[in-house]
Every structure is written in C-alpha cells, then in structure tokens.
Amino acid sequence: MNLKISLAVIVLVCNGLAAQEMGFEEYNPKSTLVVPVHEVTKAKYPFVDIHSHQRSMSAQSLKGLVADMDAMNEAIMVNLSGGSGSKLAESVDNIAKNYPNRFVVFANVDFDGAGKPGWTEKTVAQLEADIKKGARGLKVFKSLGLRNVDSDGKRLAVDDVRLDPIWAKCGELGVPVLIHSADPKSFWDDMNADNERWLELKTHSRRKRSDTDPAPWQQIIYEQHHVFKKHPKTKFISAHMGWYANDLQQLGGFLDDMPNMYVGIAAVIAELGRQPQNAREFFIKYQDRILFGKDSWKPEEFPTYFRVLETNDEYFPYYKKYHAFWAMYGLNLPDEILKKVYYKNALSLVPGLDKSLFPED
C-alpha cells in the first residue's frame, strides 16, 4: 500500500470516529419518512395574537407590522409590553392615528419597591390612569416571583397581600390580567441526561434555577394560583398554559377549580404537538378557556402553530431544537374550536376589540 492510499485510509477512519463521537447538539438527522404535508402559511380564520411583544409602536413600525399580519391573517395584535405613563400614552396615540382597530396594548407595573409608604396607592392610581388612557389589560412579567424585591430587599411573592389592590382594580375595571409566573419546571430539575431541557440549559445557562434561586418552582406556581382564587372577579390569563402543557390532566383540574383562569398557548405549541390526541380532547373540553398567542415576534414561525392547530399532519419538526427535539403532529381541530381559540375567546375577554374584523358567526 503506497503512502497516498495509507493517508486516505487514515482520513476515512478518523472521519468515521469523529462521526461516532458527535455530540447531541450536532446530531440533527433529517427524517426519511414520507407522509402527506399540508403547509399552512395563513391561518384559516382571522386571529388575535394575545401574546406579542413590540418595543416600538411608532407609525413606521406599525406599518411594517400590519404588512406581516395581513400576510398570515392576523387581525389584531396585543402588545403586552405597553409600559406605563407617557410611554403607554404615546403608543395608544400612535395606534389611534394610524391603525386604530389592529393593535391594543396592555399596561405594565414595576413591582420593585412594594411596601414603601404610598406605593400601593400610587401604583393602583397609575394603573387606573393607564386603563383610562386606552390600555386594555395588565401584563405581569415573570420578574414577579423571580427577581422583583420589596422595600426590604426580599423576594416579592406573586401573592403578596400588598399587590391585592392591583388585581382587584383590574376586576373592577373589567380588564384581564395576563400573567407569566416561573418558567418550565425542567429549569429547576437536575441538569442531567433525564432532563428534557438539557440542551436549552446548556445553550442558555442563565435559565437554570434551583429551590433557592430564587424559590421552589411549585411555590411560585402556587402563589399564582392563590392570586386567582383570592380574586374570583378578576379574569386571569396564565401565560404559556401555566407551564402545564406537558400535563394537561393537571391543567384541566386547575381550570375546573378556578373558573376565572384562562390559558394562552404562546411558546408551548411543541408540547401540544407531541400529544395530538390528548391535546385535541383538552381543546374540545376547554374550548372557551384557551387563547392563541405566539410570544416572540417572528412571522416565519407562525405557520408551525397553524399547522399544529389546523391539520392532521404527522411527524414534522419544531423550529427550535433546543426547545423540542421531538417531532409533532396536527390536532386537526374542528372549525368552531379554531374560531374560539383564534378570536372568539379573546373578543370575550379583552374589552373594545373590533368585532367587525372577524366572521359574524
């Protein structure tokens, strides 16, 4: 065997060994399965995106957003990052002048410092002013329960009694509270071979939590549910299906127990798509309590949501491997349930949405 052949053999052997040593991050095989494909680039019915985040509500930004929204049949966008005071007022005014029926904003509250003299009264007054100005609801970020601290520097619990007047005011004014508490439970679990979120935690290490950083997962979830129960006259939308999209039986129990609790499907479509029969039954049973939402504004990702909800396609991928390395299946929801998820439930919860943008039935 000459030198050139010997080197070639060595290269082939080394390449083969390298392939065998491939890490999980790199392994991403293309499926050889051939099944019917129904790509859905435009939702079957006009929809309300109850969970969007936009930094700018300027006239120019709105124009670009509307073009993308029209392309996929999005009738109304709810910007949850509305802020408060002058920032919110500017956004509301720009919407009114340019696209008055296509966008709404939710107000936000800065919870840090709760407990200072007059903090609760001042915060409630500002929230009421924001609603009067045009905010259609309150969005509570996950910082409450994770990072916000009170006037003594202690973790501010989601169900802290000093916050009760805020939830009560929303009920009094007839606006919903969309609240995100905690993160997926796997972020609190040991980061080992049994953790479904191992790849996400490896690539996004700051997402790892523990029972002391800042509190046990179950405690934060309990605090959220405690708020729901304390304020039955206020309607709450639990973001990301309350992080129970992987346990719909348990989630159903919560919905049964708390009639004022609703859920949004933003960022958990991969959980639903891997259990099509179970998820379909859940949507049928709780069809009046589920709202469409996406979270991150990436128009190219919306078709995956449409495909899961509308088709009976089999074994297709999610768009972020570190969120879901498994394949998904369509739920093939009935038209009446699609209408409720896409727009009817939002119209019943969020005041002042333009119903003329949607079918009359």
C-alpha positions as CSV (number, residue, x, y, z in Angstrom):
1,M,0.0,0.0,0.0
2,N,1.5,3.3,-1.1
3,L,1.7,6.4,1.1
4,K,-1.2,8.2,-0.6
5,I,-3.6,5.3,-0.1
6,S,-2.5,4.9,3.5
7,L,-3.2,8.5,4.3
8,A,-6.6,8.3,2.6
9,V,-7.5,5.3,4.8
10,I,-6.4,7.1,7.9
11,V,-8.5,10.1,7.0
12,L,-11.6,7.9,6.4
13,V,-11.1,6.1,9.7
14,C,-10.6,9.4,11.6
15,N,-13.8,10.9,9.9
16,G,-15.7,7.8,10.9
17,L,-14.5,8.0,14.5
18,A,-15.4,11.7,14.6
19,A,-18.9,11.0,13.4
20,Q,-19.3,8.4,16.1
21,E,-18.2,11.0,18.7
22,M,-20.8,13.5,17.5
23,G,-22.4,15.4,20.4
24,F,-26.1,15.7,21.0
25,E,-26.0,19.3,20.0
26,E,-24.8,18.5,16.5
27,Y,-26.9,15.4,15.9
28,N,-30.0,16.5,14.0
29,P,-30.9,13.9,11.4
30,K,-33.3,14.5,8.5
31,S,-36.3,12.3,8.6
32,T,-36.7,9.8,5.7
33,L,-40.4,9.4,6.5
34,V,-42.6,10.3,3.6
35,V,-46.1,11.4,4.6
36,P,-48.7,14.0,3.4
37,V,-47.6,17.6,4.1
38,H,-50.0,20.5,4.4
39,E,-48.1,23.7,4.9
40,V,-50.3,26.4,6.4
41,T,-48.9,29.9,5.8
42,K,-52.1,31.7,6.6
43,A,-54.5,31.0,9.4
44,K,-57.8,29.6,8.4
45,Y,-59.6,32.4,10.3
46,P,-58.6,35.9,11.4
47,F,-56.9,35.7,14.7
48,V,-55.9,37.7,17.8
49,D,-52.4,37.3,18.9
50,I,-52.9,37.7,22.7
51,H,-49.2,37.5,23.4
52,S,-46.9,39.7,21.5
53,H,-44.0,42.0,22.5
54,Q,-43.1,45.1,20.5
55,R,-40.6,47.7,21.5
56,S,-41.9,50.3,19.3
57,M,-45.4,51.4,18.4
58,S,-44.3,54.2,16.1
59,A,-46.2,54.9,12.9
60,Q,-43.5,53.4,10.8
61,S,-43.2,50.3,13.0
62,L,-47.0,49.7,12.8
63,K,-47.0,49.9,9.0
64,G,-44.4,47.1,8.8
65,L,-46.2,45.0,11.4
66,V,-49.5,45.3,9.5
67,A,-48.0,44.0,6.3
68,D,-46.7,40.9,8.1
69,M,-50.0,40.5,10.0
70,D,-52.1,40.7,6.8
71,A,-50.0,38.0,5.1
72,M,-50.9,35.5,7.8
73,N,-54.4,36.6,8.6
74,E,-53.6,38.2,11.9
75,A,-56.4,40.7,12.6
76,I,-55.3,42.2,16.0
77,M,-52.0,42.2,17.8
78,V,-51.9,42.6,21.6
79,N,-48.6,44.2,22.6
80,L,-48.0,43.2,26.2
81,S,-45.0,45.5,26.5
82,G,-47.1,48.6,26.7
83,G,-45.3,50.1,29.7
84,S,-47.0,52.9,31.7
85,G,-47.5,56.6,31.8
86,S,-46.1,58.6,28.9
87,K,-44.7,55.6,27.1
88,L,-48.0,53.9,27.0
89,A,-49.9,57.1,26.1
90,E,-47.6,57.6,23.1
91,S,-48.3,54.1,21.9
92,V,-52.0,54.5,22.3
93,D,-52.0,57.8,20.4
94,N,-49.9,56.4,17.5
95,I,-52.3,53.4,17.2
96,A,-55.3,55.7,17.2
97,K,-53.9,57.9,14.5
98,N,-52.7,55.0,12.2
99,Y,-54.3,51.6,12.8
100,P,-57.0,52.1,15.5
101,N,-58.5,48.7,15.2
102,R,-55.4,46.5,14.6
103,F,-53.4,46.9,17.8
104,V,-54.0,47.2,21.5
105,V,-51.6,47.5,24.4
106,F,-51.5,46.1,27.9
107,A,-50.1,48.2,30.8
108,N,-47.2,47.1,32.9
109,V,-46.4,47.6,36.6
110,D,-42.9,48.0,38.1
111,F,-43.3,45.8,41.2
112,D,-39.9,46.6,42.8
113,G,-40.2,48.6,46.0
114,A,-43.6,47.3,47.1
115,G,-44.0,48.2,50.7
116,K,-42.8,51.7,50.5
117,P,-45.2,54.3,52.0
118,G,-47.9,55.0,49.5
119,W,-46.5,52.5,46.9
120,T,-49.7,50.5,46.6
121,E,-52.0,53.6,46.3
122,K,-49.7,55.2,43.7
123,T,-49.3,52.1,41.6
124,V,-53.1,51.4,41.5
125,A,-53.8,55.0,40.6
126,Q,-51.3,54.9,37.7
127,L,-52.8,51.6,36.5
128,E,-56.2,53.1,36.5
129,A,-54.9,56.1,34.6
130,D,-53.3,53.8,32.0
131,I,-56.5,51.9,31.5
132,K,-58.4,55.1,31.2
133,K,-55.9,56.2,28.5
134,G,-56.6,53.1,26.5
135,A,-54.7,50.1,27.9
136,R,-56.9,47.0,27.5
137,G,-55.4,44.9,30.2
138,L,-52.4,44.3,32.6
139,K,-49.4,42.2,31.7
140,V,-47.3,40.8,34.5
141,F,-43.9,39.7,33.6
142,K,-42.1,36.7,35.2
143,S,-39.9,39.0,37.2
144,L,-42.6,39.0,39.8
145,G,-41.8,35.9,41.8
146,L,-38.3,35.6,40.3
147,R,-36.5,38.9,40.5
148,N,-38.7,41.7,42.0
149,V,-37.9,42.6,45.5
150,D,-39.9,44.6,48.1
151,S,-38.8,47.7,50.0
152,D,-36.8,45.4,52.4
153,G,-34.9,43.7,49.5
154,K,-36.8,40.5,49.9
155,R,-38.3,38.4,47.1
156,L,-41.7,39.7,46.3
157,A,-44.1,36.8,46.1
158,V,-46.7,36.7,43.4
159,D,-49.5,36.6,46.0
160,D,-48.1,39.3,48.3
161,V,-51.0,40.9,50.0
162,R,-49.6,44.4,49.1
163,L,-50.5,43.6,45.5
164,D,-54.1,42.6,46.1
165,P,-55.5,46.1,45.3
166,I,-53.9,45.8,41.8
167,W,-55.7,42.6,40.9
168,A,-58.9,43.9,42.4
169,K,-58.7,47.1,40.4
170,C,-58.4,45.1,37.2
171,G,-61.5,43.1,38.1
172,E,-63.3,46.4,38.9
173,L,-62.4,47.9,35.6
174,G,-63.2,44.8,33.6
175,V,-59.8,44.2,32.1
176,P,-57.9,40.9,32.1
177,V,-54.5,40.2,33.7
178,L,-52.1,38.1,31.5
179,I,-49.6,36.8,33.9
180,H,-46.3,34.8,33.4
181,S,-45.1,33.1,36.6
182,A,-41.9,31.0,36.8
183,D,-40.6,29.0,33.8
184,P,-40.7,25.4,32.7
185,K,-40.2,23.1,35.7
186,S,-37.3,21.4,34.0
187,F,-35.3,24.6,34.6
188,W,-35.4,23.7,38.3
189,D,-34.6,20.0,37.8
190,D,-31.2,18.5,37.9
191,M,-29.3,19.1,34.7
192,N,-28.6,15.6,33.7
193,A,-29.4,13.0,31.0
194,D,-33.0,12.8,32.2
195,N,-33.8,16.5,31.7
196,E,-35.7,17.2,28.6
197,R,-34.4,20.8,28.6
198,W,-30.8,19.8,28.9
199,L,-29.8,21.3,25.6
200,E,-31.7,24.6,26.3
201,L,-29.9,24.9,29.7
202,K,-26.6,24.1,28.1
203,T,-27.0,26.8,25.4
204,H,-28.8,29.2,27.8
205,S,-27.1,28.6,31.1
206,R,-28.7,31.6,32.8
207,R,-32.1,29.9,32.7
208,K,-31.1,27.3,35.3
209,R,-32.9,27.6,38.6
210,S,-33.0,25.9,41.9
211,D,-35.1,25.8,45.1
212,T,-33.0,28.7,46.5
213,D,-32.7,30.6,43.2
214,P,-35.0,32.2,44.0
215,A,-37.6,29.7,45.3
216,P,-39.0,26.3,44.5
217,W,-41.0,26.1,41.2
218,Q,-44.1,24.7,42.9
219,Q,-44.1,27.5,45.4
220,I,-44.2,30.2,42.6
221,I,-46.9,28.3,40.7
222,Y,-48.9,28.0,44.0
223,E,-48.6,31.7,44.5
224,Q,-50.1,32.4,41.1
225,H,-53.0,30.1,41.7
226,H,-53.5,31.6,45.1
227,V,-54.0,35.0,43.5
228,F,-56.5,33.6,41.1
229,K,-58.5,32.1,44.0
230,K,-58.3,35.3,46.0
231,H,-59.7,37.4,43.2
232,P,-62.6,35.4,41.5
233,K,-64.0,38.6,40.0
234,T,-60.8,39.2,38.0
235,K,-60.1,37.3,34.8
236,F,-56.5,35.9,34.6
237,I,-54.8,34.5,31.5
238,S,-52.0,32.2,32.6
239,A,-49.2,32.6,30.0
240,H,-47.7,29.5,28.4
241,M,-50.6,27.4,29.7
242,G,-49.2,27.9,33.2
243,W,-46.3,25.6,32.3
244,Y,-48.6,22.7,32.4
245,A,-48.9,22.0,28.7
246,N,-47.0,18.8,29.4
247,D,-49.6,17.7,32.0
248,L,-53.0,18.6,30.5
249,Q,-54.9,16.4,33.0
250,Q,-53.4,18.5,35.9
251,L,-54.1,21.8,34.0
252,G,-57.7,20.7,33.4
253,G,-58.1,20.3,37.1
254,F,-56.9,23.8,37.7
255,L,-59.3,25.2,35.2
256,D,-62.1,23.3,36.8
257,D,-61.1,24.6,40.2
258,M,-60.6,28.2,39.1
259,P,-63.4,29.5,36.7
260,N,-61.6,32.8,36.2
261,M,-58.5,31.2,34.9
262,Y,-57.7,31.1,31.1
263,V,-54.6,30.0,29.3
264,G,-52.6,31.2,26.3
265,I,-50.7,28.8,24.1
266,A,-47.7,31.0,23.4
267,A,-44.3,29.2,23.3
268,V,-45.8,25.8,24.2
269,I,-47.0,24.6,20.8
270,A,-44.3,21.9,20.8
271,E,-45.8,20.4,23.9
272,L,-49.2,20.2,22.3
273,G,-47.9,18.8,19.0
274,R,-46.3,15.8,20.6
275,Q,-49.6,14.6,22.2
276,P,-52.2,15.2,19.4
277,Q,-55.0,13.0,20.7
278,N,-54.7,14.1,24.3
279,A,-54.3,17.8,23.3
280,R,-57.3,17.6,20.9
281,E,-59.5,16.3,23.7
282,F,-58.3,19.1,26.0
283,F,-59.1,21.8,23.4
284,I,-62.5,20.3,22.9
285,K,-63.3,20.2,26.7
286,Y,-61.8,23.6,27.5
287,Q,-62.6,25.4,24.2
288,D,-63.8,28.5,25.9
289,R,-60.7,29.0,28.1
290,I,-57.8,28.8,25.5
291,L,-56.4,31.8,23.6
292,F,-54.0,32.0,20.7
293,G,-50.6,33.6,21.2
294,K,-47.1,33.4,19.9
295,D,-44.8,35.4,22.2
296,S,-41.6,36.2,20.2
297,W,-42.4,38.2,17.0
298,K,-41.0,36.0,14.2
299,P,-43.6,35.8,11.4
300,E,-41.8,32.8,9.8
301,E,-42.6,30.7,12.9
302,F,-46.4,31.2,13.0
303,P,-47.1,28.6,10.3
304,T,-46.0,25.9,12.7
305,Y,-48.7,27.0,15.1
306,F,-51.3,27.0,12.3
307,R,-50.2,23.5,11.1
308,V,-50.5,22.0,14.6
309,L,-53.9,23.5,15.2
310,E,-55.5,23.1,11.8
311,T,-54.1,19.9,10.1
312,N,-53.7,16.2,10.9
313,D,-50.1,16.1,9.5
314,E,-47.7,13.7,11.1
315,Y,-44.2,13.8,12.3
316,F,-43.0,17.3,11.4
317,P,-40.3,19.3,13.2
318,Y,-40.4,22.2,15.6
319,Y,-38.3,25.2,14.6
320,K,-36.0,25.3,17.7
321,K,-34.3,22.0,18.5
322,Y,-33.2,23.3,21.9
323,H,-36.9,23.7,22.8
324,A,-38.1,20.5,21.3
325,F,-36.0,17.7,19.7
326,W,-39.1,15.6,19.1
327,A,-41.5,15.6,16.1
328,M,-45.0,17.0,16.2
329,Y,-48.5,16.1,14.9
330,G,-51.5,18.1,14.0
331,L,-54.6,18.3,16.2
332,N,-57.0,18.9,13.3
333,L,-59.3,21.0,15.5
334,P,-62.9,21.5,14.4
335,D,-63.7,24.8,12.9
336,E,-65.8,26.1,15.8
337,I,-63.0,25.4,18.2
338,L,-60.5,27.1,15.9
339,K,-62.7,30.2,15.9
340,K,-62.8,30.3,19.6
341,V,-59.0,29.8,20.0
342,Y,-58.2,32.2,17.2
343,Y,-60.5,35.1,18.1
344,K,-63.8,34.4,19.9
345,N,-62.3,33.9,23.4
346,A,-60.1,37.0,23.1
347,L,-63.2,39.1,22.0
348,S,-65.0,38.0,25.2
349,L,-62.0,38.8,27.4
350,V,-60.4,41.9,26.1
351,P,-62.7,44.9,26.0
352,G,-63.0,47.1,22.9
353,L,-61.7,44.8,20.2
354,D,-63.2,45.5,16.8
355,K,-65.5,42.5,16.1
356,S,-66.1,43.6,12.5
357,L,-62.7,42.2,11.7
358,F,-63.9,38.7,12.3
359,P,-66.7,36.4,10.8
360,E,-70.2,37.2,12.1
361,D,-71.0,33.6,13.1
